[in-house]
């Protein structure tokens, strides 16, 4: 599985309700295209979000967003570089 990054920008701050709605719309489409959500990073001003997925290819994630009717700026394949203890989500002191 490849790591995929999806970048989104919003004209107004993303509310918790809108964020949940996006997730609900995407879940079924991601499953249908064999993609799995890993994590998201939402900027503190809530105007930008970066989401990380695992999927066979970037087109699977792009198609999931399109099928769900969720707008995105870019979706691209990435290579993961992390500290060995951070790769599994285990960061010291947390």
N, CA, C and O atoms as CSV, one atom per row, in Angstrom:
chain,resi,resn,atom,element,x,y,z
A,1,UNK,N,N,0.838,-1.190,0.000
A,1,UNK,CA,C,0.000,0.000,0.000
A,1,UNK,C,C,0.881,1.252,0.000
A,1,UNK,O,O,1.916,1.307,0.665
A,2,UNK,N,N,0.453,2.221,-0.742
A,2,UNK,CA,C,1.160,3.497,-0.810
A,2,UNK,C,C,0.564,4.478,0.195
A,2,UNK,O,O,-0.593,4.353,0.596
A,3,UNK,N,N,1.374,5.452,0.593
A,3,UNK,CA,C,0.891,6.542,1.438
A,3,UNK,C,C,0.435,7.660,0.510
A,3,UNK,O,O,1.152,8.045,-0.413
A,4,UNK,N,N,-0.758,8.173,0.762
A,4,UNK,CA,C,-1.308,9.252,-0.054
A,4,UNK,C,C,-1.594,10.460,0.814
A,4,UNK,O,O,-2.073,10.331,1.941
A,5,UNK,N,N,-1.298,11.635,0.280
A,5,UNK,CA,C,-1.556,12.890,0.966
A,5,UNK,C,C,-2.616,13.633,0.173
A,5,UNK,O,O,-2.525,13.751,-1.049
A,6,UNK,N,N,-3.628,14.135,0.885
A,6,UNK,CA,C,-4.658,14.963,0.261
A,6,UNK,C,C,-4.634,16.321,0.944
A,6,UNK,O,O,-4.699,16.408,2.170
A,7,UNK,N,N,-4.541,17.376,0.150
A,7,UNK,CA,C,-4.536,18.740,0.664
A,7,UNK,C,C,-5.870,19.399,0.356
A,7,UNK,O,O,-6.395,19.280,-0.751
A,8,UNK,N,N,-6.412,20.096,1.348
A,8,UNK,CA,C,-7.663,20.834,1.169
A,8,UNK,C,C,-7.520,22.224,1.757
A,8,UNK,O,O,-6.832,22.415,2.760
A,9,UNK,N,N,-8.175,23.200,1.128
A,9,UNK,CA,C,-8.295,24.537,1.695
A,9,UNK,C,C,-9.773,24.872,1.747
A,9,UNK,O,O,-10.565,24.397,0.932
A,10,UNK,N,N,-10.132,25.699,2.722
A,10,UNK,CA,C,-11.526,26.071,2.936
A,10,UNK,C,C,-11.642,27.585,2.947
A,10,UNK,O,O,-10.755,28.277,3.446
A,11,UNK,N,N,-12.739,28.102,2.393
A,11,UNK,CA,C,-12.948,29.548,2.357
A,11,UNK,C,C,-13.303,30.099,3.728
A,11,UNK,O,O,-12.994,31.249,4.042
A,12,UNK,N,N,-13.946,29.284,4.535
A,12,UNK,CA,C,-14.292,29.664,5.909
A,12,UNK,C,C,-13.793,28.564,6.831
A,12,UNK,O,O,-13.590,27.428,6.403
A,13,UNK,N,N,-13.600,28.905,8.088
A,13,UNK,CA,C,-13.098,27.925,9.056
A,13,UNK,C,C,-13.991,26.686,9.069
A,13,UNK,O,O,-15.216,26.790,9.141
A,14,UNK,N,N,-13.366,25.520,9.000
A,14,UNK,CA,C,-14.083,24.249,8.991
A,14,UNK,C,C,-14.665,23.987,10.376
A,14,UNK,O,O,-13.936,23.937,11.366
A,15,UNK,N,N,-15.972,23.821,10.435
A,15,UNK,CA,C,-16.615,23.536,11.721
A,15,UNK,C,C,-16.510,22.042,12.021
A,15,UNK,O,O,-16.263,21.233,11.127
A,16,UNK,N,N,-16.702,21.691,13.289
A,16,UNK,CA,C,-16.692,20.275,13.657
A,16,UNK,C,C,-17.785,19.521,12.907
A,16,UNK,O,O,-17.578,18.387,12.476
A,17,UNK,N,N,-18.945,20.150,12.752
A,17,UNK,CA,C,-20.063,19.509,12.050
A,17,UNK,C,C,-19.713,19.270,10.583
A,17,UNK,O,O,-19.984,18.191,10.055
A,18,UNK,N,N,-19.121,20.250,9.925
A,18,UNK,CA,C,-18.735,20.095,8.517
A,18,UNK,C,C,-17.643,19.034,8.377
A,18,UNK,O,O,-17.643,18.256,7.423
A,19,UNK,N,N,-16.720,19.010,9.328
A,19,UNK,CA,C,-15.650,18.018,9.303
A,19,UNK,C,C,-16.235,16.607,9.419
A,19,UNK,O,O,-15.832,15.703,8.686
A,20,UNK,N,N,-17.169,16.423,10.327
A,20,UNK,CA,C,-17.823,15.115,10.502
A,20,UNK,C,C,-18.591,14.727,9.240
A,20,UNK,O,O,-18.586,13.563,8.837
A,21,UNK,N,N,-19.247,15.699,8.623
A,21,UNK,CA,C,-20.029,15.439,7.406
A,21,UNK,C,C,-19.111,14.973,6.267
A,21,UNK,O,O,-19.452,14.045,5.533
A,22,UNK,N,N,-17.958,15.613,6.124
A,22,UNK,CA,C,-16.994,15.205,5.097
A,22,UNK,C,C,-16.569,13.764,5.346
A,22,UNK,O,O,-16.539,12.951,4.421
A,23,UNK,N,N,-16.240,13.450,6.593
A,23,UNK,CA,C,-15.815,12.095,6.931
A,23,UNK,C,C,-16.872,11.056,6.628
A,23,UNK,O,O,-16.567,9.988,6.096
A,24,UNK,N,N,-18.112,11.365,6.965
A,24,UNK,CA,C,-19.215,10.431,6.699
A,24,UNK,C,C,-19.371,10.181,5.204
A,24,UNK,O,O,-19.573,9.045,4.776
A,25,UNK,N,N,-19.276,11.250,4.411
A,25,UNK,CA,C,-19.431,11.107,2.964
A,25,UNK,C,C,-18.288,10.307,2.355
A,25,UNK,O,O,-18.491,9.556,1.401
A,26,UNK,N,N,-17.091,10.465,2.902
A,26,UNK,CA,C,-15.925,9.790,2.345
A,26,UNK,C,C,-15.819,8.324,2.736
A,26,UNK,O,O,-15.340,7.517,1.939
A,27,UNK,N,N,-16.249,7.955,3.935
A,27,UNK,CA,C,-16.027,6.600,4.448
A,27,UNK,C,C,-16.431,5.501,3.472
A,27,UNK,O,O,-15.634,4.610,3.180
A,28,UNK,N,N,-17.649,5.557,2.969
A,28,UNK,CA,C,-18.137,4.522,2.061
A,28,UNK,C,C,-17.337,4.500,0.764
A,28,UNK,O,O,-17.019,3.431,0.245
A,29,UNK,N,N,-17.016,5.673,0.246
A,29,UNK,CA,C,-16.270,5.757,-1.011
A,29,UNK,C,C,-14.846,5.240,-0.845
A,29,UNK,O,O,-14.328,4.557,-1.728
A,30,UNK,N,N,-14.218,5.559,0.269
A,30,UNK,CA,C,-12.868,5.053,0.525
A,30,UNK,C,C,-12.882,3.534,0.587
A,30,UNK,O,O,-12.022,2.878,-0.001
A,31,UNK,N,N,-13.860,2.969,1.299
A,31,UNK,CA,C,-13.985,1.513,1.379
A,31,UNK,C,C,-14.156,0.905,-0.014
A,31,UNK,O,O,-13.529,-0.102,-0.343
A,32,UNK,N,N,-15.002,1.521,-0.817
A,32,UNK,CA,C,-15.283,1.002,-2.159
A,32,UNK,C,C,-14.044,1.016,-3.057
A,32,UNK,O,O,-13.919,0.189,-3.960
A,33,UNK,N,N,-13.129,1.959,-2.806
A,33,UNK,CA,C,-11.929,2.081,-3.632
A,33,UNK,C,C,-10.692,1.478,-2.954
A,33,UNK,O,O,-9.573,1.649,-3.437
A,34,UNK,N,N,-10.895,0.782,-1.851
A,34,UNK,CA,C,-9.785,0.099,-1.193
A,34,UNK,C,C,-8.796,1.018,-0.509
A,34,UNK,O,O,-7.622,0.676,-0.365
A,35,UNK,N,N,-9.256,2.175,-0.089
A,35,UNK,CA,C,-8.389,3.150,0.581
A,35,UNK,C,C,-8.724,3.194,2.068
A,35,UNK,O,O,-9.851,2.910,2.475
A,36,UNK,N,N,-7.720,3.558,2.874
A,36,UNK,CA,C,-7.913,3.624,4.321
A,36,UNK,C,C,-7.360,4.937,4.853
A,36,UNK,O,O,-6.206,5.283,4.599
A,37,UNK,N,N,-8.199,5.674,5.601
A,37,UNK,CA,C,-7.769,6.913,6.247
A,37,UNK,C,C,-6.820,6.565,7.385
A,37,UNK,O,O,-7.062,5.622,8.138
A,38,UNK,N,N,-5.727,7.338,7.508
A,38,UNK,CA,C,-4.747,7.116,8.571
A,38,UNK,C,C,-4.817,8.228,9.607
A,38,UNK,O,O,-4.955,7.957,10.800
A,39,UNK,N,N,-4.721,9.484,9.159
A,39,UNK,CA,C,-4.785,10.625,10.080
A,39,UNK,C,C,-4.999,11.903,9.287
A,39,UNK,O,O,-4.826,11.940,8.069
A,40,UNK,N,N,-5.381,12.953,10.011
A,40,UNK,CA,C,-5.552,14.269,9.400
A,40,UNK,C,C,-4.896,15.318,10.275
A,40,UNK,O,O,-4.796,15.160,11.492
A,41,UNK,N,N,-4.454,16.384,9.643
A,41,UNK,CA,C,-3.902,17.544,10.328
A,41,UNK,C,C,-4.726,18.749,9.898
A,41,UNK,O,O,-4.771,19.076,8.712
A,42,UNK,N,N,-5.368,19.402,10.835
A,42,UNK,CA,C,-6.187,20.581,10.561
A,42,UNK,C,C,-5.455,21.794,11.119
A,42,UNK,O,O,-5.077,21.816,12.291
A,43,UNK,N,N,-5.259,22.792,10.285
A,43,UNK,CA,C,-4.548,23.988,10.744
A,43,UNK,C,C,-5.320,24.644,11.883
A,43,UNK,O,O,-6.537,24.489,11.987
A,44,UNK,N,N,-4.611,25.374,12.730
A,44,UNK,CA,C,-5.258,25.981,13.893
A,44,UNK,C,C,-6.293,27.029,13.495
A,44,UNK,O,O,-7.213,27.298,14.267
A,45,UNK,N,N,-6.167,27.626,12.315
A,45,UNK,CA,C,-7.196,28.563,11.849
A,45,UNK,C,C,-8.338,27.833,11.134
A,45,UNK,O,O,-9.317,28.454,10.721
A,46,UNK,N,N,-8.201,26.492,10.989
A,46,UNK,CA,C,-9.215,25.607,10.409
A,46,UNK,C,C,-9.499,25.912,8.935
A,46,UNK,O,O,-10.580,25.604,8.433
A,47,UNK,N,N,-8.531,26.516,8.246
A,47,UNK,CA,C,-8.696,26.847,6.827
A,47,UNK,C,C,-7.962,25.884,5.901
A,47,UNK,O,O,-8.163,25.918,4.687
A,48,UNK,N,N,-7.113,25.024,6.466
A,48,UNK,CA,C,-6.349,24.067,5.669
A,48,UNK,C,C,-6.345,22.718,6.382
A,48,UNK,O,O,-6.333,22.642,7.610
A,49,UNK,N,N,-6.357,21.658,5.577
A,49,UNK,CA,C,-6.280,20.328,6.151
A,49,UNK,C,C,-5.454,19.442,5.229
A,49,UNK,O,O,-5.539,19.525,4.004
A,50,UNK,N,N,-4.655,18.592,5.861
A,50,UNK,CA,C,-3.883,17.585,5.154
A,50,UNK,C,C,-4.305,16.240,5.724
A,50,UNK,O,O,-4.283,16.045,6.939
A,51,UNK,N,N,-4.690,15.314,4.859
A,51,UNK,CA,C,-5.115,13.990,5.292
A,51,UNK,C,C,-4.162,12.949,4.712
A,51,UNK,O,O,-3.679,13.090,3.589
A,52,UNK,N,N,-3.904,11.916,5.483
A,52,UNK,CA,C,-3.018,10.834,5.081
A,52,UNK,C,C,-3.850,9.564,4.928
A,52,UNK,O,O,-4.657,9.229,5.795
A,53,UNK,N,N,-3.644,8.867,3.819
A,53,UNK,CA,C,-4.367,7.634,3.522
A,53,UNK,C,C,-3.383,6.555,3.113
A,53,UNK,O,O,-2.238,6.843,2.766
A,54,UNK,N,N,-3.836,5.316,3.156
A,54,UNK,CA,C,-3.132,4.196,2.552
A,54,UNK,C,C,-4.044,3.649,1.466
A,54,UNK,O,O,-5.231,3.414,1.692
A,55,UNK,N,N,-3.477,3.451,0.291
A,55,UNK,CA,C,-4.257,2.948,-0.846
A,55,UNK,C,C,-3.297,2.391,-1.885
A,55,UNK,O,O,-2.084,2.581,-1.795
A,56,UNK,N,N,-3.849,1.710,-2.859
A,56,UNK,CA,C,-3.025,1.151,-3.927
A,56,UNK,C,C,-2.354,2.243,-4.752
A,56,UNK,O,O,-1.216,2.086,-5.195
A,57,UNK,N,N,-3.071,3.359,-4.958
A,57,UNK,CA,C,-2.536,4.453,-5.760
A,57,UNK,C,C,-3.314,5.729,-5.467
A,57,UNK,O,O,-4.371,5.699,-4.836
A,58,UNK,N,N,-2.775,6.847,-5.937
A,58,UNK,CA,C,-3.397,8.152,-5.691
A,58,UNK,C,C,-4.771,8.260,-6.347
A,58,UNK,O,O,-5.668,8.910,-5.810
A,59,UNK,N,N,-4.935,7.629,-7.499
A,59,UNK,CA,C,-6.221,7.733,-8.199
A,59,UNK,C,C,-7.359,7.124,-7.390
A,59,UNK,O,O,-8.496,7.585,-7.496
A,60,UNK,N,N,-7.085,6.104,-6.588
A,60,UNK,CA,C,-8.117,5.508,-5.727
A,60,UNK,C,C,-8.657,6.531,-4.729
A,60,UNK,O,O,-9.859,6.588,-4.469
A,61,UNK,N,N,-7.760,7.326,-4.182
A,61,UNK,CA,C,-8.177,8.350,-3.212
A,61,UNK,C,C,-8.852,9.511,-3.934
A,61,UNK,O,O,-9.875,10.017,-3.472
A,62,UNK,N,N,-8.290,9.934,-5.056
A,62,UNK,CA,C,-8.934,11.010,-5.837
A,62,UNK,C,C,-10.358,10.622,-6.207
A,62,UNK,O,O,-11.280,11.424,-6.059
A,63,UNK,N,N,-10.542,9.394,-6.689
A,63,UNK,CA,C,-11.870,8.929,-7.087
A,63,UNK,C,C,-12.811,8.862,-5.891
A,63,UNK,O,O,-14.002,9.141,-6.029
A,64,UNK,N,N,-12.298,8.499,-4.726
A,64,UNK,CA,C,-13.123,8.478,-3.517
A,64,UNK,C,C,-13.643,9.863,-3.199
A,64,UNK,O,O,-14.826,10.027,-2.902
A,65,UNK,N,N,-12.776,10.865,-3.256
A,65,UNK,CA,C,-13.192,12.253,-2.988
A,65,UNK,C,C,-14.214,12.710,-4.029
A,65,UNK,O,O,-15.220,13.329,-3.683
A,66,UNK,N,N,-13.957,12.406,-5.296
A,66,UNK,CA,C,-14.887,12.818,-6.349
A,66,UNK,C,C,-16.244,12.140,-6.176
A,66,UNK,O,O,-17.283,12.788,-6.307
A,67,UNK,N,N,-16.242,10.849,-5.883
A,67,UNK,CA,C,-17.497,10.107,-5.702
A,67,UNK,C,C,-18.297,10.648,-4.525
A,67,UNK,O,O,-19.527,10.672,-4.558
A,68,UNK,N,N,-17.589,11.080,-3.486
A,68,UNK,CA,C,-18.254,11.617,-2.289
A,68,UNK,C,C,-18.655,13.077,-2.475
A,68,UNK,O,O,-19.368,13.636,-1.641
A,69,UNK,N,N,-18.203,13.695,-3.560
A,69,UNK,CA,C,-18.517,15.105,-3.786
A,69,UNK,C,C,-17.763,16.034,-2.849
A,69,UNK,O,O,-18.252,17.108,-2.498
A,70,UNK,N,N,-16.556,15.611,-2.441
A,70,UNK,CA,C,-15.737,16.406,-1.524
A,70,UNK,C,C,-14.596,17.034,-2.317
A,70,UNK,O,O,-13.829,16.335,-2.978
A,71,UNK,N,N,-14.493,18.349,-2.246
A,71,UNK,CA,C,-13.478,19.093,-2.990
A,71,UNK,C,C,-12.109,18.925,-2.329
A,71,UNK,O,O,-12.008,18.877,-1.104
A,72,UNK,N,N,-11.058,18.836,-3.146
A,72,UNK,CA,C,-9.691,18.785,-2.646
A,72,UNK,C,C,-8.804,19.554,-3.603
A,72,UNK,O,O,-9.148,19.737,-4.770
A,73,UNK,N,N,-7.655,20.007,-3.105
A,73,UNK,CA,C,-6.725,20.764,-3.940
A,73,UNK,C,C,-5.754,19.846,-4.671
A,73,UNK,O,O,-5.556,19.971,-5.880
A,74,UNK,N,N,-5.154,18.926,-3.929
A,74,UNK,CA,C,-4.172,18.012,-4.496
A,74,UNK,C,C,-4.227,16.683,-3.767
A,74,UNK,O,O,-4.581,16.614,-2.590
A,75,UNK,N,N,-3.871,15.625,-4.489
A,75,UNK,CA,C,-3.694,14.292,-3.887
A,75,UNK,C,C,-2.442,13.707,-4.521
A,75,UNK,O,O,-2.332,13.638,-5.745
A,76,UNK,N,N,-1.514,13.293,-3.699
A,76,UNK,CA,C,-0.244,12.806,-4.217
A,76,UNK,C,C,0.315,11.677,-3.361
A,76,UNK,O,O,0.047,11.577,-2.163
A,77,UNK,N,N,1.103,10.831,-4.021
A,77,UNK,CA,C,1.747,9.698,-3.364
A,77,UNK,C,C,2.984,10.201,-2.633
A,77,UNK,O,O,3.727,11.040,-3.143
A,78,UNK,N,N,3.194,9.672,-1.422
A,78,UNK,CA,C,4.322,10.118,-0.602
A,78,UNK,C,C,5.110,8.929,-0.081
A,78,UNK,O,O,4.611,7.807,0.005
A,79,UNK,N,N,6.331,9.208,0.257
A,79,UNK,CA,C,7.188,8.226,0.904
A,79,UNK,C,C,7.310,8.643,2.365
A,79,UNK,O,O,7.572,9.812,2.648
A,80,UNK,N,N,7.128,7.720,3.286
A,80,UNK,CA,C,7.155,8.020,4.711
A,80,UNK,C,C,8.581,8.017,5.232
A,80,UNK,O,O,9.325,7.055,5.040
A,81,UNK,N,N,8.954,9.114,5.898
A,81,UNK,CA,C,10.204,9.227,6.624
A,81,UNK,C,C,9.841,9.620,8.046
A,81,UNK,O,O,9.207,10.653,8.259
A,82,UNK,N,N,10.233,8.814,9.016
A,82,UNK,CA,C,9.908,9.109,10.407
A,82,UNK,C,C,10.922,8.440,11.311
A,82,UNK,O,O,11.599,7.489,10.919
A,83,UNK,N,N,11.015,8.951,12.530
A,83,UNK,CA,C,11.817,8.257,13.535
A,83,UNK,C,C,11.218,6.879,13.732
A,83,UNK,O,O,10.001,6.732,13.617
A,84,UNK,N,N,12.004,5.876,14.018
A,84,UNK,CA,C,11.455,4.524,14.206
A,84,UNK,C,C,10.331,4.469,15.240
A,84,UNK,O,O,9.356,3.744,15.044
A,85,UNK,N,N,10.448,5.221,16.333
A,85,UNK,CA,C,9.395,5.185,17.349
A,85,UNK,C,C,8.189,6.025,16.948
A,85,UNK,O,O,7.116,5.862,17.529
A,86,UNK,N,N,8.333,6.914,15.977
A,86,UNK,CA,C,7.213,7.748,15.536
A,86,UNK,C,C,6.410,7.081,14.425
A,86,UNK,O,O,5.228,7.384,14.263
A,87,UNK,N,N,7.013,6.194,13.666
A,87,UNK,CA,C,6.345,5.560,12.536
A,87,UNK,C,C,5.093,4.811,12.966
A,87,UNK,O,O,4.120,4.758,12.214
A,88,UNK,N,N,5.100,4.233,14.160
A,88,UNK,CA,C,3.945,3.494,14.644
A,88,UNK,C,C,3.027,4.386,15.462
A,88,UNK,O,O,2.073,3.907,16.073
A,89,UNK,N,N,3.317,5.701,15.476
A,89,UNK,CA,C,2.476,6.612,16.237
A,89,UNK,C,C,2.890,6.723,17.693
A,89,UNK,O,O,2.182,7.334,18.493
A,90,UNK,N,N,4.030,6.138,18.048
A,90,UNK,CA,C,4.521,6.194,19.420
A,90,UNK,C,C,5.574,7.285,19.525
A,90,UNK,O,O,6.724,7.080,19.136
A,91,UNK,N,N,5.192,8.429,20.040
A,91,UNK,CA,C,6.148,9.516,20.198
A,91,UNK,C,C,6.498,9.644,21.667
A,91,UNK,O,O,5.621,9.540,22.524
A,92,UNK,N,N,7.755,9.865,21.967
A,92,UNK,CA,C,8.177,9.996,23.360
A,92,UNK,C,C,7.419,11.111,24.069
A,92,UNK,O,O,7.173,12.170,23.492
A,93,UNK,N,N,7.055,10.868,25.310
A,93,UNK,CA,C,6.395,11.886,26.116
A,93,UNK,C,C,4.909,12.020,25.879
A,93,UNK,O,O,4.281,12.910,26.452
A,94,UNK,N,N,4.315,11.159,25.045
A,94,UNK,CA,C,2.865,11.245,24.824
A,94,UNK,C,C,2.194,9.994,25.280
A,94,UNK,O,O,0.973,9.876,25.176
